[in-house]
Amino acid sequence: MEKINIKINGIALQVEKGVSILDAAKAVQISIPKLCNHPDLPPSAACGLCIVKIKNNPKMIRACATYAEEGMDISTHDAEIYEIRKTVLELILSNHPNDCLQCPRNGNCELQKLAADFGIREVPFTQMLVNHPVDDSTGSIVINPEKCIKCGRCVEVCQIMQNVWALEFIGRGYNMRIAPAADVQLKNSPCIKCGQCTAHCPVGALYEHSHNAIVWEALRKPELHKVVQMAPATRVALGEAFDLEPGVLTTKKMYTILRRLGFDAVFDTNFGADLTIMEEGSEFVERFANRKEELPLITTCCPAWVDYLEKYFPDMIPYFSSAKSPQEMVGVLSKTYYAQKKKIDPSKVFMVSIMPCTAKKYEITRVDEMFASGYQDIDVVLTTRELSRMIKASGIDFLNLPDSEADSILGDYTGAGTIFGATGGVMEAALRTAYHLITKKELGDVDLVETRGLDGIKTSKININGTEVRIAVAHGLANVEQVMEEVKAAKKAGKELPYHFIEVMACRGGCVGGGGQPYGATDEIRKKRAMGLYEDDREQKVRCSHQNPHIKELYDNFLGTPLSEKSHKLLHTHYHERPLYNR
């Protein structure tokens, strides 16, 4: 890359041509304040906090949206700049509710932090709040328009990063607000409940619908048998709430804290991931062997992706895998297989899932298919953020807890199960087992690096016993349309399929970047979280789902075989075309 010479606060440095002043300043350890800018998104220059001065330029410019140029002499901080930034913050605060103690972002709010950094104790402007109702219609995501600072992050995430277009600005000037497109309730909009808007909102205008109170209440009821499961991605992110580095594995401390909180049994969604591979991998092998079956097979572990596909690509429903997500598989087994083995009344089993995803709250309410046990298979979903709040409220010293193990009946997992949390992980896990199912041999090197990394679309050709399997992995829904259109175009023209097997995750990076994970995710953080999962995979003695002895026992004693009648009844589902808007 071409280098250019600039000065920042009198410090001479070289930076790459095309870098913003905001990013160039980081090279000399200068943090320019901002509220609208986020590394996932294009600069909007909406908040006006990042103003800087350039020598011989009479105007102050916004650092996030201005590229450094050869010879620039930039000042990022002086008394005048400080006063302007402080005034901008005071104006924002004059239109913002003063209820920090009741806000879900209290203590982790970008506006709150900047107000503290600038020492704001009083606001010299008359407070003017717009009274707009809170929208909690989805049961997964809450919109509180009163708290919106009009930074535009959520709109850019929803429209550009996710290609969903459920959110937009409505009105103008003082009355402008964030709202679902067409000004309908969020549940009636194209929203897929992915939660990326909540993950990118700098304040408390968008957040997950909290179910902590329901779980606390259940934990107080001795007549209930309380069980819990935890998703792969939660174990490499929860520690961030306790000042650990992203990617640090907290698996065994999580097992301990969940028991200390009062759960009677602790399961692991990784076990469900292994089971999903047995069903989904068998489904792929069956379809692939019999080319008359519908191909490509598209993975359906991500409920936000399923919701998106049902709304935007319903003509692709025949290509969906019918296998339920790992969460749902563990849920239904907790009230069937586990309840039978432990001789527990399934109506008394209360199942809680700890998930990195707000869409998982929606998934458990999908009518009919998620009640296969005869009851609601999963009672409550908590996000990683919600669990961290429970732990802090309990007063238990999480970081110094002893390690413990999951309950093996639905807890032991393989390396394949844990990598489900990273983009490409489902594909890699599935191919490890598909190779065995096709060849009856074990794969020598199980590290399929072709599926890894943060490229929006990853494609490859895998040779299995002389047969070419073409795969695609997409994450972040804005990348999905290209893959779907390639498949549709090939089918329409009667050409050879570009892909036989497709994995999609709604969130960038996969579940490690899920909408319910700790705030502040960037690509650097997503990479660290994914590295933690791959480390967990490498440390497992068993790294392929079909080798999990407890999965084998489950089939021998309860399910029969993959894709059996009982497996279909409990572990598989169906899909429906859904309208973009409900009136």
HELIX and SHEET records of a PDB file:
HELIX    1   1 ILE A   21  LYS A   26  1                                   6    
HELIX    2   2 ALA A   63  ALA A   65  5                                   3    
HELIX    3   3 ALA A   79  SER A   94  1                                  16    
HELIX    4   4 CYS A  100  GLN A  102  5                                   3    
HELIX    5   5 GLU A  110  ASP A  117  1                                   8    
HELIX    6   6 PRO A  145  LYS A  147  5                                   3    
HELIX    7   7 ARG A  153  GLU A  156  1                                   4    
HELIX    8   8 VAL A  157  MET A  161  3                                   5    
HELIX    9   9 GLY A  173  ASN A  175  5                                   3    
HELIX   10  10 ALA A  181  ASP A  183  5                                   3    
HELIX   11  11 LEU A  186  ASN A  188  5                                   3    
HELIX   12  12 GLN A  196  HIS A  200  1                                   5    
HELIX   13  13 ASN A  212  LEU A  219  1                                   8    
HELIX   14  14 PRO A  232  VAL A  236  5                                   5    
HELIX   15  15 LEU A  238  PHE A  242  5                                   5    
HELIX   16  16 THR A  251  LEU A  261  1                                  11    
HELIX   17  17 THR A  269  ALA A  289  1                                  21    
HELIX   18  18 PRO A  303  TYR A  312  1                                  10    
HELIX   19  19 PRO A  314  TYR A  319  5                                   6    
HELIX   20  20 PRO A  326  SER A  334  1                                   9    
HELIX   21  21 TYR A  337  LYS A  342  1                                   6    
HELIX   22  22 PRO A  346  LYS A  348  5                                   3    
HELIX   23  23 ALA A  359  GLU A  363  1                                   5    
HELIX   24  24 THR A  384  SER A  394  1                                  11    
HELIX   25  25 PHE A  398  ASN A  400  5                                   3    
HELIX   26  26 SER A  408  LEU A  410  5                                   3    
HELIX   27  27 GLY A  415  THR A  418  1                                   4    
HELIX   28  28 ILE A  419  GLY A  421  5                                   3    
HELIX   29  29 GLY A  425  THR A  439  1                                  15    
HELIX   30  30 VAL A  449  THR A  451  5                                   3    
HELIX   31  31 LEU A  477  ASN A  479  5                                   3    
HELIX   32  32 VAL A  480  ALA A  493  1                                  14    
HELIX   33  33 GLY A  510  GLY A  513  5                                   4    
HELIX   34  34 ASP A  523  GLU A  539  1                                  17    
HELIX   35  35 SER A  545  GLN A  547  5                                   3    
HELIX   36  36 PRO A  549  LEU A  554  1                                   6    
HELIX   37  37 TYR A  555  LEU A  559  3                                   5    
HELIX   38  38 GLU A  565  LEU A  571  1                                   7    
SHEET    1   A 5 ILE A  11  GLU A  16  0                                        
SHEET    2   A 5 LYS A   3  ILE A   8 -1                                        
SHEET    3   A 5 ASP A  73  SER A  75  1                                        
SHEET    4   A 5 ILE A  51  ILE A  54 -1                                        
SHEET    5   A 5 MET A  60  ARG A  62 -1                                        
SHEET    1   B 2 ILE A 141  ILE A 143  0                                        
SHEET    2   B 2 LEU A 206  GLU A 208 -1                                        
SHEET    1   C 2 LEU A 167  ILE A 170  0                                        
SHEET    2   C 2 ARG A 177  PRO A 180 -1                                        
SHEET    1   D 4 ALA A 265  ASP A 268  0                                        
SHEET    2   D 4 HIS A 225  MET A 230  1                                        
SHEET    3   D 4 VAL A 349  MET A 355  1                                        
SHEET    4   D 4 VAL A 380  THR A 383  1                                        
SHEET    1   E 4 LEU A 297  ILE A 298  0                                        
SHEET    2   E 4 PHE A 501  MET A 505  1                                        
SHEET    3   E 4 THR A 467  HIS A 475  1                                        
SHEET    4   E 4 ILE A 457  ILE A 464 -1                                        
END                                                                             
